[in-house]
Amino acid sequence: MDPFGAEGELVNIHTAFVQGQYELVLSDFEASSFSDTNRQPVQILQYRAQCALGQYDDVIKSVGNSSVPDLQAVKALATFLKNGSDGAVADAEKLSETQGENLTVQLLCGIVLARAGKADQALALLSRHEGSLDAVALSVQIHLSQNRTDLALKEAKSARSFAQDALLVNLAESWVGMRQGGEDYQKSFYVFEELAQAPSSASATSLIAQAVSELHMGRLEEAETALNQALVLEPDNSAALANKVVLDSINGKDVSEVRSKLQSVDSQHEMLLDYAAKKEAFQAALEKYSPKFEA
């Protein structure tokens, strides 16, 4: 059973989290105001919101050396996101083996494993969920990262069969649509725009998604407007900065300042690592050739 289903008391805080309204998750909800059963899920969502905002040290300190599997999973996630440590991956693998029926373990350790390049392990863990849309959404993202759009689409369609109007299902289908392209760019745009422009759901995350869909459709000015709005809300948002680099490159602008800002915010961002790898490969290829001059 999905604890974040539309009928439960967690629906509002969960919706805020899914919409990327992380500050709202932290400021507008008190765990003590929820029933005893739901206080821990609220706390977990708030820890995840802190991780999304880069507050890894605060989360690690708060969790401490807890023996509660859910909190151990939180610590593994925060530690991995902070420094990508092998120890955090090992902790996630151990929790997956011993506490694999726990939804928090499935979700958070699934994230760690997927980001550590262990996608198949992550998917195997997530497949043990019982009607969790969060697990479905994460599985869709992993399939897309593997360029398995067919499996991502299958996963999203299966969720549609038991959660017709759920926000996460709409988002999952929109992520797939962005990979499929063509007319699906426009369909995805409508979902992202509705979230980004409504005062009750606007966030940097939704604005970035809107900007990316605009970019794919060649609407560069609109994409720039949305990205600038996202950076006003979250100046250190690495996804916004990375997409700003892409957009400015397309527009022929100097990207050195934005790329430098991204480097200071997230030196391990995949765009920077990919850029460094390609630069190194180019230099290696260049060294194989020497110019010849004829008198």
ZIUR-V270246 format. One record per run of one state. SS is the DSSP state (A for helix, B for strand, O for the rest). FROM is the first residue (numbers start at 0). TO is the last residue. Records with the same first field share a line. If there is no record, write none. Layout:
BEGIN
SS->FROM-TO  FROM-TO
END
This chain:
BEGIN
O->0-9  18-20  27-29  33-34  52-54  63-67  83-84  98-101  115-117  126-131  145-147  160-165  180-181  197-202  216-218  233-236  250-254  265-268  286-294
A->10-17  21-26  30-32  35-51  55-62  68-82  85-97  102-114  118-125  132-144  148-159  166-179  182-196  203-215  219-232  237-249  255-264  269-285
END
